[in-house]
Amino acid sequence: EVQLVESGGGLVQPGGSLRLSCAASGFTFNNYWIHWVRQVPGKGLVWVSRVNTDESSTNYADSVKGRFTISRDNAKNTVYLQMNSLRAEDTAVYYCVRGALRAYYVDVWGKGTTVTVSS
Amino acid sequence: QSALTQPASVSGSPGQSITISCTGTSSDVGGYNYVSWYQHHPGKAPKLLIFDVSNRPSGVSNRFSVSKSGNTASLTISGLQAEDEADYYCFSYTVSSTYVFGSGTKVTVL
């Protein structure tokens, strides 16, 4: 079964840091791009970041550029999202999402991990 | 990177057809045939309905169809059913090699 399982969410103070992990299974991980998408409860989906298969290319939404870093460890089938200088507006559920093979859409979603930035 | 513009809500009676628009710019929707659509029932993972503007994954009902004109893509749900009540999002690749979601549309089946 194709699966993405996020972890690492929690409560952090403004200005703090958190690292999210996404463990993949059930598919050839190093063939796929991986995205992070977030959603504030009751609000819409927002694309955050994407990493290509060998981490040679990464992209970020303007709202997180310079504060968040996406990376991957293909030996561990895991993608990470390092989040620094966190703000209240980063509070959301963060989803790890698989990019479809050699395509520009996403096809498999994790269940999400909740990040709360509050003092 | 503003969200693509979708109507906040659309409603229809069972059996009717409804259309959800997704308006962007020439830097995203209008510039590429890389628009996809997702159905999201709260508490569940979003489901891919359409990719590359008009292609349906296997298993997705042909009641879902898409058209695109200029900077606007539109999702039509024909023969509306109770199970179609959900949130719908468009998603596009952009000229900056980033991606952007639509603002989301809540579909209500009356």
Boltz contact constraints between the chains, C-beta under 6 A:
constraints:
  - contact:
      token1: [A, 44]
      token2: [B, 103]
      max_distance: 6.0
  - contact:
      token1: [A, 44]
      token2: [B, 104]
      max_distance: 6.0
  - contact:
      token1: [A, 45]
      token2: [B, 89]
      max_distance: 6.0
  - contact:
      token1: [A, 45]
      token2: [B, 101]
      max_distance: 6.0
  - contact:
      token1: [A, 47]
      token2: [B, 99]
      max_distance: 6.0
  - contact:
      token1: [A, 47]
      token2: [B, 101]
      max_distance: 6.0
  - contact:
      token1: [A, 59]
      token2: [B, 97]
      max_distance: 6.0
  - contact:
      token1: [A, 59]
      token2: [B, 98]
      max_distance: 6.0
  - contact:
      token1: [A, 61]
      token2: [B, 1]
      max_distance: 6.0
  - contact:
      token1: [A, 62]
      token2: [B, 1]
      max_distance: 6.0
  - contact:
      token1: [A, 104]
      token2: [B, 34]
      max_distance: 6.0
  - contact:
      token1: [A, 104]
      token2: [B, 93]
      max_distance: 6.0
  - contact:
      token1: [A, 105]
      token2: [B, 36]
      max_distance: 6.0
  - contact:
      token1: [A, 105]
      token2: [B, 51]
      max_distance: 6.0
  - contact:
      token1: [A, 107]
      token2: [B, 48]
      max_distance: 6.0
  - contact:
      token1: [A, 109]
      token2: [B, 45]
      max_distance: 6.0
  - contact:
      token1: [A, 109]
      token2: [B, 46]
      max_distance: 6.0
